[in-house]
Amino acid sequence: METGKEASDLIRAIAKSDWDHAGRVLERLDQTGWGQGAQIISAAFALAVDKRFRGKGLQDIARFVAETRARYKDGSELPALAMEGMIRAVLGEAHLVDDIAPDVAFSAQIAVLGTLLHDENMTEAQLDQFLKKAEETAAEYM
């Protein structure tokens, strides 16, 4: 399967909280290489963050990060400052991600994206539309 489709499959699994399937897709992507998949994940992250936080304050972001960390089994290990920085970078403070290691940034994106998609509770048609937009957005930057 092409990495772009794998990434979309991963996002779909995350949105449905199908963590077993998400884990299998992550393993495949790690083995075969991410290719354009990383851009699609980043685009989906940016779209979801923008929708949820545009016009919101820093306290809203901090509260969301705390709630996200509380939702995950090993959530206390999620990097709160990196998660907040990644969200704020989407909203215009790009310099906040300058010192975040790529693997930390990726785990922050996945955790935040998972929470945002779960909260959004999209229908299948809405999820299809979201994935299409993420793929199109990623394609603009490749």
N, C-alpha and C positions, 0 to 999 in steps of 0.2 A: 504494500500500500504506500502511496506517495506520502511524504512527510506532512504536506499541507492537510491532506485528508486525515492523517493520523492525529494531527493537532486538533482538528475540528472534532474528531471522534473523542479525544481527551476532554475537550471543553464540554461536549454533550454529556459525557459520563460524569463530569464534575457537577454540571447543572442538575443532574438527576441523582446526585449523591451515590452513584454506583462506584464506590471506591475500589472494589475488586477489579472491575473493568478498567478503571482509570489507572490502577497499578500495572495491569498488563500492558496497556498502551504506553505508559511511561517506560517500561522495560524495553518494549520494541523500539521506541524512539532513542533510548540510550544506546541500544545495540546497533541500530542502523544509521544513526546520526539524525540530528534535528533538522538540518536543511532550513527550509522556509517555515517549518513548524514553530520555531522560536518567535518569528515575527508575527505569526497568527496569534500565539498566546499573548504576546505584548499588545497587539492591536485589540484583542478581546478585553484585556485588562484595562486598557486606556478607555475604551468605549463604556465599559461597565462603571469604571470609577467616575468618568465625566458625568454620566447619567445620574449617579447617586449623590455626588458631592459638589457638583457645580453650584456655587453660591452659598455653600455651607462653610461654617467656621472651623477653626482648629480644634475646638472642643468636640465637635461632631465627629471629626476624624479620629481623635484620640479615644473617644467612647466606642466607636466602631471597632477600632483595633483591639481594645481591651475585650470587647464582647466576642470578637473573632478568636482571639487567643483562648478565651474560656470555652469555646465550642469544641475545640480539638482536643483529643486525648493527650497529646504531648504539646499542647498549645503554649505552655510556659516556655518552651524552647524556641517558639517563633520569635523572630527579632522585631520587637515592637517599634523601635526607632526606624528601622529599615522599612517596615510596613508603612508607617506614617510618612516617611520620606518618599516612598514610591508613589503613594496616593497624591501627596502634595506636588510631586514632580509633574504628574499628569495635569494638574491644575495650574501649572505655570512656574513652579519653583524647581526648574530642571537641575540646578546645581546641587540639590539635596541628594541626588543619586551618584554624584561623582565618586564618593568613597565607599560605595556599597559593592562588595564582591559579587561577581556574576551568579554564583551558586546561591548566595543569600538573597539576591534580587529575585531569582527564579522562584525560590521557595516562598518568598513574600508574595509574589504575583499569584502563585497557585492558591495560597491560603486566602488571600483577599478576593480573588476571582471566585473561588468556591463559595465563600460567604455571600458575595454579591449576587451570584446566580441563584443560589439557594433561596435567598430572600426575595428575589424577583419572581420566582415560581412561574416561569414562562410556560405557555402552552407549547406544543410541538411546533406549531406554525411560527410563533414568536421566536423560539429558539433557532429554527431554520433561518429566519430573517436576521437574527443577531449574528449567526455564524457567517452568513453571506456577507454582511457588512464588515465583519472582522477580517474575512478573507480579502475583500476588496480593499480595505484600509491597508492591510499588510502588503498587498500587491503594489500599492502606490509608492511604498518605501523600499522595494526590492530592486 
